[in-house]
Each structure stands twice: as C-alpha cells, then as structure tokens.
Amino acid sequence: EVVANVQFGGAKRNRLYICGTTSLYAMYVQAHGVSHPR
C-alpha cells in the first residue's frame, strides 16, 4: 500500500497517523512530534 501522508497527533503528540491509499493506521511511538505555534 502506498503511503500518502503521515502526521503526529494525540495529547502528547506521540501517536503517528499514517494515511495509505485505502486505509488509515495509527500507532503510539516513542518520539514526539513538534507542536505548531499558536
């Protein structure tokens, strides 16, 4: 399956969302994503 997009999310930004061609996957990871300035 081809990956179209990835994005960190969740309260601690340690959940990785992976959008495939026909599916959406989510997994907890040890890393934290960068928070966007508000």
N, CA, C and O atoms as CSV, one atom per row, in Angstrom:
chain,resi,resn,atom,element,x,y,z
A,1,GLU,N,N,0.846,-1.179,0.000
A,1,GLU,CA,C,0.000,0.000,0.000
A,1,GLU,C,C,0.891,1.242,0.000
A,1,GLU,O,O,1.887,1.300,0.720
A,2,VAL,N,N,0.532,2.210,-0.794
A,2,VAL,CA,C,1.294,3.448,-0.911
A,2,VAL,C,C,0.887,4.400,0.207
A,2,VAL,O,O,-0.301,4.607,0.454
A,3,VAL,N,N,1.883,4.980,0.882
A,3,VAL,CA,C,1.625,5.962,1.941
A,3,VAL,C,C,1.425,7.330,1.302
A,3,VAL,O,O,2.247,7.782,0.506
A,4,ALA,N,N,0.318,7.985,1.662
A,4,ALA,CA,C,0.010,9.295,1.102
A,4,ALA,C,C,0.407,10.427,2.037
A,4,ALA,O,O,0.786,11.504,1.575
A,5,ASN,N,N,0.325,10.197,3.374
A,5,ASN,CA,C,0.574,11.273,4.325
A,5,ASN,C,C,0.835,10.663,5.698
A,5,ASN,O,O,0.312,9.594,6.012
A,6,VAL,N,N,1.641,11.337,6.515
A,6,VAL,CA,C,1.847,10.952,7.913
A,6,VAL,C,C,1.720,12.202,8.774
A,6,VAL,O,O,2.058,13.301,8.334
A,7,GLN,N,N,1.233,12.032,10.003
A,7,GLN,CA,C,1.011,13.174,10.893
A,7,GLN,C,C,1.054,12.690,12.336
A,7,GLN,O,O,0.471,11.657,12.665
A,8,PHE,N,N,1.753,13.444,13.212
A,8,PHE,CA,C,1.709,13.168,14.641
A,8,PHE,C,C,0.436,13.765,15.214
A,8,PHE,O,O,-0.035,14.800,14.744
A,9,GLY,N,N,-0.127,13.112,16.236
A,9,GLY,CA,C,-1.328,13.613,16.885
A,9,GLY,C,C,-1.411,13.117,18.314
A,9,GLY,O,O,-0.449,12.560,18.843
A,10,GLY,N,N,-2.548,13.317,18.930
A,10,GLY,CA,C,-2.765,12.927,20.312
A,10,GLY,C,C,-2.345,14.022,21.273
A,10,GLY,O,O,-1.698,14.994,20.883
A,11,ALA,N,N,-2.721,13.855,22.533
A,11,ALA,CA,C,-2.430,14.868,23.554
A,11,ALA,C,C,-0.933,15.085,23.741
A,11,ALA,O,O,-0.490,16.212,23.964
A,12,LYS,N,N,-0.158,14.016,23.653
A,12,LYS,CA,C,1.298,14.111,23.841
A,12,LYS,C,C,2.056,14.106,22.517
A,12,LYS,O,O,3.285,14.043,22.494
A,13,ARG,N,N,1.315,14.173,21.422
A,13,ARG,CA,C,1.898,14.114,20.072
A,13,ARG,C,C,2.810,12.902,19.895
A,13,ARG,O,O,3.848,12.984,19.239
A,14,ASN,N,N,2.408,11.776,20.490
A,14,ASN,CA,C,3.190,10.551,20.351
A,14,ASN,C,C,2.393,9.467,19.628
A,14,ASN,O,O,2.742,8.288,19.690
A,15,ARG,N,N,1.351,9.859,18.960
A,15,ARG,CA,C,0.591,8.930,18.135
A,15,ARG,C,C,0.833,9.309,16.684
A,15,ARG,O,O,0.646,10.463,16.299
A,16,LEU,N,N,1.245,8.344,15.886
A,16,LEU,CA,C,1.562,8.591,14.485
A,16,LEU,C,C,0.421,8.063,13.624
A,16,LEU,O,O,0.080,6.882,13.682
A,17,TYR,N,N,-0.162,8.947,12.830
A,17,TYR,CA,C,-1.221,8.571,11.899
A,17,TYR,C,C,-0.605,8.435,10.516
A,17,TYR,O,O,0.128,9.313,10.061
A,18,ILE,N,N,-0.911,7.325,9.852
A,18,ILE,CA,C,-0.380,7.048,8.521
A,18,ILE,C,C,-1.560,6.820,7.583
A,18,ILE,O,O,-2.341,5.889,7.775
A,19,CYS,N,N,-1.687,7.666,6.578
A,19,CYS,CA,C,-2.764,7.547,5.596
A,19,CYS,C,C,-2.237,6.806,4.381
A,19,CYS,O,O,-1.303,7.252,3.715
A,20,GLY,N,N,-2.846,5.679,4.111
A,20,GLY,CA,C,-2.496,4.916,2.928
A,20,GLY,C,C,-3.496,5.179,1.815
A,20,GLY,O,O,-4.382,6.024,1.944
A,21,THR,N,N,-3.346,4.458,0.741
A,21,THR,CA,C,-4.242,4.616,-0.396
A,21,THR,C,C,-5.680,4.265,-0.031
A,21,THR,O,O,-6.615,4.947,-0.450
A,22,THR,N,N,-5.855,3.193,0.754
A,22,THR,CA,C,-7.206,2.744,1.108
A,22,THR,C,C,-7.409,2.569,2.604
A,22,THR,O,O,-8.483,2.133,3.020
A,23,SER,N,N,-6.416,2.892,3.431
A,23,SER,CA,C,-6.511,2.639,4.869
A,23,SER,C,C,-5.905,3.780,5.673
A,23,SER,O,O,-5.118,4.578,5.162
A,24,LEU,N,N,-6.292,3.836,6.948
A,24,LEU,CA,C,-5.716,4.773,7.904
A,24,LEU,C,C,-5.178,3.959,9.066
A,24,LEU,O,O,-5.901,3.144,9.640
A,25,TYR,N,N,-3.909,4.170,9.419
A,25,TYR,CA,C,-3.268,3.453,10.513
A,25,TYR,C,C,-2.891,4.451,11.596
A,25,TYR,O,O,-2.598,5.611,11.306
A,26,ALA,N,N,-2.899,3.994,12.851
A,26,ALA,CA,C,-2.475,4.829,13.969
A,26,ALA,C,C,-1.677,3.962,14.924
A,26,ALA,O,O,-2.081,2.843,15.241
A,27,MET,N,N,-0.540,4.476,15.386
A,27,MET,CA,C,0.283,3.725,16.333
A,27,MET,C,C,0.960,4.685,17.291
A,27,MET,O,O,1.296,5.813,16.930
A,28,TYR,N,N,1.157,4.219,18.522
A,28,TYR,CA,C,1.898,5.005,19.502
A,28,TYR,C,C,3.386,4.787,19.272
A,28,TYR,O,O,3.819,3.665,19.012
A,29,VAL,N,N,4.170,5.859,19.368
A,29,VAL,CA,C,5.611,5.794,19.135
A,29,VAL,C,C,6.343,6.440,20.305
A,29,VAL,O,O,5.735,7.167,21.091
A,30,GLN,N,N,7.636,6.182,20.426
A,30,GLN,CA,C,8.456,6.739,21.494
A,30,GLN,C,C,8.786,8.211,21.250
A,30,GLN,O,O,9.045,8.952,22.198
A,31,ALA,N,N,8.777,8.635,20.001
A,31,ALA,CA,C,9.118,10.020,19.648
A,31,ALA,C,C,7.907,10.923,19.833
A,31,ALA,O,O,6.775,10.446,19.919
A,32,HIS,N,N,8.146,12.224,19.893
A,32,HIS,CA,C,7.082,13.219,19.980
A,32,HIS,C,C,7.195,14.152,18.787
A,32,HIS,O,O,8.296,14.552,18.407
A,33,GLY,N,N,6.075,14.494,18.207
A,33,GLY,CA,C,6.061,15.429,17.089
A,33,GLY,C,C,6.244,16.857,17.575
A,33,GLY,O,O,6.032,17.151,18.752
A,34,VAL,N,N,6.631,17.727,16.686
A,34,VAL,CA,C,6.824,19.140,17.003
A,34,VAL,C,C,5.457,19.810,17.090
A,34,VAL,O,O,4.603,19.599,16.228
A,35,SER,N,N,5.251,20.610,18.123
A,35,SER,CA,C,3.978,21.327,18.235
A,35,SER,C,C,4.035,22.604,17.398
A,35,SER,O,O,5.081,23.244,17.290
A,36,HIS,N,N,2.915,22.956,16.819
A,36,HIS,CA,C,2.818,24.151,15.986
A,36,HIS,C,C,2.587,25.372,16.868
A,36,HIS,O,O,1.843,25.284,17.845
A,37,PRO,N,N,3.198,26.497,16.553
A,37,PRO,CA,C,2.942,27.718,17.332
A,37,PRO,C,C,1.491,28.168,17.164
A,37,PRO,O,O,0.902,28.009,16.095
A,38,ARG,N,N,0.932,28.722,18.216
A,38,ARG,CA,C,-0.472,29.165,18.154
A,38,ARG,C,C,-0.563,30.649,18.061
A,38,ARG,O,O,-1.664,31.197,18.000
